[in-house]
Amino acid sequence: MPDRHESGMKTRRAVLGDAHVDRAEAAKTALDQPFQTLITEAAWGNVWASDAIPPRERSMLTLALLAALGNFEEIPMHIRATANTGASKQDVMEAFQHVAIYAGVPRANHAIKLAKQTFDEMEKGTT
């Protein structure tokens, strides 16, 4: 069985980019280290590392779930990750349209606002 932490870090870097992961690792403290290990191993080393769903589709699912559940603070990070997962702006908008129908227009509307801001920052190189 592969080492989930090693696999998780590799996947996390591939999706979020080295700069993001390096900043997160540098900010890690003894207090949040167990949590960081948990998400690295469970989210990145298990769920995201699985090849059962391609990264593009996994990215779209993640964004839709974040929006549907109102976890807006994570959306810009995952919008930036689309540069590495292959999910296009159109893919993101399709995911958020599903959110509007199945989870509510206000959540989709706010997610779209965040996506527009983040894509704009990405295009300008300010993020």
C-alpha positions as CSV (number, residue, x, y, z in Angstrom):
1,M,0.0,0.0,0.0
2,P,1.4,3.4,-0.9
3,D,2.3,5.9,1.8
4,R,-0.8,8.2,1.9
5,H,1.1,11.2,3.2
6,E,3.7,11.0,0.4
7,S,1.0,10.4,-2.2
8,G,-1.1,13.2,-0.7
9,M,1.7,15.7,-0.8
10,K,2.5,14.8,-4.4
11,T,-1.2,15.1,-5.4
12,R,-1.7,18.3,-3.4
13,R,1.3,19.9,-5.1
14,A,0.1,18.8,-8.6
15,V,-3.4,20.3,-8.0
16,L,-2.7,23.4,-5.9
17,G,0.9,24.1,-7.0
18,D,4.2,24.2,-5.1
19,A,3.8,27.8,-4.0
20,H,0.5,27.2,-2.3
21,V,1.6,24.1,-0.6
22,D,4.9,25.7,0.5
23,R,3.0,28.6,2.1
24,A,0.6,26.2,3.9
25,E,3.5,24.1,5.1
26,A,5.4,27.1,6.4
27,A,2.3,28.3,8.3
28,K,1.7,25.0,9.9
29,T,2.1,24.9,13.7
30,A,2.0,22.2,16.4
31,L,-1.6,23.1,16.9
32,D,-2.8,22.4,13.4
33,Q,-0.3,19.8,12.4
34,P,-2.6,16.9,13.1
35,F,-5.3,18.5,11.0
36,Q,-2.8,19.2,8.2
37,T,-1.8,15.5,8.3
38,L,-5.4,14.4,8.2
39,I,-6.3,16.4,5.1
40,T,-3.0,15.5,3.4
41,E,-3.6,11.8,3.9
42,A,-7.4,11.6,3.6
43,A,-8.3,14.3,1.1
44,W,-5.2,14.4,-1.0
45,G,-3.7,11.0,-0.5
46,N,-6.9,9.0,-0.8
47,V,-9.7,10.9,-2.5
48,W,-7.8,13.2,-4.9
49,A,-5.0,10.6,-5.5
50,S,-7.6,8.1,-6.8
51,D,-7.6,7.7,-10.6
52,A,-11.3,6.6,-10.6
53,I,-12.3,10.2,-11.6
54,P,-10.1,12.4,-13.7
55,P,-8.8,15.6,-12.1
56,R,-11.0,17.8,-14.3
57,E,-14.2,16.2,-13.1
58,R,-12.9,16.0,-9.5
59,S,-12.3,19.7,-9.7
60,M,-15.8,20.4,-10.9
61,L,-17.3,18.2,-8.2
62,T,-15.3,19.8,-5.5
63,L,-16.3,23.3,-6.6
64,A,-19.9,22.3,-6.8
65,L,-19.9,20.8,-3.4
66,L,-18.1,23.8,-1.8
67,A,-20.6,26.1,-3.3
68,A,-23.6,24.0,-2.4
69,L,-22.5,23.7,1.2
70,G,-21.6,27.4,1.5
71,N,-17.9,26.7,2.0
72,F,-17.0,29.8,0.0
73,E,-13.6,30.4,1.6
74,E,-12.2,27.4,-0.3
75,I,-13.6,28.3,-3.7
76,P,-10.8,30.7,-4.8
77,M,-8.1,28.1,-4.0
78,H,-9.9,25.5,-6.1
79,I,-10.6,28.0,-8.9
80,R,-6.8,28.6,-9.0
81,A,-6.3,24.8,-9.1
82,T,-8.3,24.6,-12.3
83,A,-5.1,25.8,-14.1
84,N,-3.7,22.4,-13.1
85,T,-6.8,20.1,-13.2
86,G,-7.9,21.1,-16.7
87,A,-11.3,22.3,-15.7
88,S,-12.2,25.3,-17.9
89,K,-14.2,28.4,-17.0
90,Q,-17.1,26.8,-18.9
91,D,-16.8,23.7,-16.8
92,V,-16.9,25.7,-13.6
93,M,-20.0,27.6,-14.8
94,E,-21.7,24.4,-15.6
95,A,-21.0,23.1,-12.1
96,F,-22.3,26.2,-10.5
97,Q,-25.5,26.1,-12.7
98,H,-26.1,22.6,-11.1
99,V,-25.6,24.2,-7.7
100,A,-28.2,26.9,-8.6
101,I,-30.8,24.3,-9.5
102,Y,-30.1,21.7,-6.8
103,A,-28.7,23.7,-3.9
104,G,-29.9,27.3,-4.4
105,V,-29.4,30.3,-6.5
106,P,-27.8,32.5,-3.8
107,R,-25.0,30.0,-3.2
108,A,-24.4,29.6,-6.9
109,N,-24.5,33.4,-7.4
110,H,-21.9,33.9,-4.6
111,A,-19.7,31.2,-6.0
112,I,-19.8,32.7,-9.5
113,K,-18.8,36.1,-8.0
114,L,-15.8,34.5,-6.4
115,A,-14.9,32.5,-9.5
116,K,-15.1,35.7,-11.7
117,Q,-12.8,37.6,-9.3
118,T,-10.3,34.7,-9.0
119,F,-10.2,34.1,-12.8
120,D,-9.7,37.8,-13.3
121,E,-6.8,37.8,-10.8
122,M,-5.3,34.7,-12.5
123,E,-5.5,36.4,-15.9
124,K,-3.8,39.6,-14.5
125,G,-1.2,37.5,-12.7
126,T,-2.1,39.0,-9.3
127,T,-2.8,35.7,-7.6
